[in-house]
Amino acid sequence: MKVTLRQRKKNDKISLYLDYYHKGKRKTEYLRLYLTPNPKTKTEREVNKKTKQLAETICAQRQIEIQNGIYGFPFPIKVSMSSPNEDAF
């Protein structure tokens, strides 16, 4: 499965969303993060840069979650949990 960060122009802003693609099927997740097109001030450029970095971080996190089988894609994981020995304290 592949996760791609994509942009779509929406009204006067650019919307960021994730595009999941697996075996010919596509799913989108809108992040509710927006960029300002053609930033004119230094502040707008900084905000765009930080917003894009946040979106890229979320994209990487989703990719890791999918690889680990956490994000809605079941993967059998067997974890044995043992209680700590109380005498050791």
N, C-alpha and C positions, 0 to 999 in steps of 0.2 A: 504494500500500500504506500502511496506517495501523498505527501501533504505539501501543498504549494500556497504561498502567500500571493494573493492577487489584489488588484485594485479595480474599482468601478466608479465612474463619475456619477455622483448623485447630487442633483441640484447644483449648488455652488461649492460643493466639497467633494473630496475623493474618499470613498469608503474602502476600508481594508477588510478582506475576508479570507478565510482559509478554504481551499479547494481540496477535498479528499478524492482520490481516484484509485479504484481497486477493481480489477477484473472487468473493465468496461463500464463500471457504475461510478457515478459522481455524486458527491454530497458536499454541500457548502455550509460553512459556519461563519456567520457575520460577527465580527469582533466588536462592533460599535465604537470603532476607532476611526477618526477622520483626519485627513491631511488637507491643508490649505493649498489649492493650486496656485502656482506662480507667486510664492511668498515674496513680499516686498521688503519686509524689515528683517533684521537679524533675529528678533524674537520669534517671528513666524517660522523662520528657517530652523531655529533651535527646537521649537515645539514639534515641527514636522520630523526632524531627525530623531528626537526622543520617542515620538509616537511610532515611528517605523521600527526603531530598535525594540520597543515593547512588543509590537506585532511579530517580529522575527523571533523573539524569545518565546512567545506563545506558540508559534509554529513549530519550533524545535521541541518544545515541551510536549506538544500533541504527538509529534513523530515518535518520541521516546515512549510515551504512554501507549501508543499503538504497538510498538515493538515489544513492550512488556505485557501486552494483553489487557491493559486496564481500561482503555477508553471505549467501552461498548463492544469490544470484540473478545468474547470469552476464550480463555486459554487456560487449560487445566494446570494449576500450580499446587503442588503439594508442599506444605510447610509444616514442619513438626515444631511445635512450641513446647519447650520443657520449662517447668517452673524452677527458679533458682533454689539452690539448696539453702534452707534457712539456717542450718548449722554453720555455714561458712561466714556468716556475719558475726 
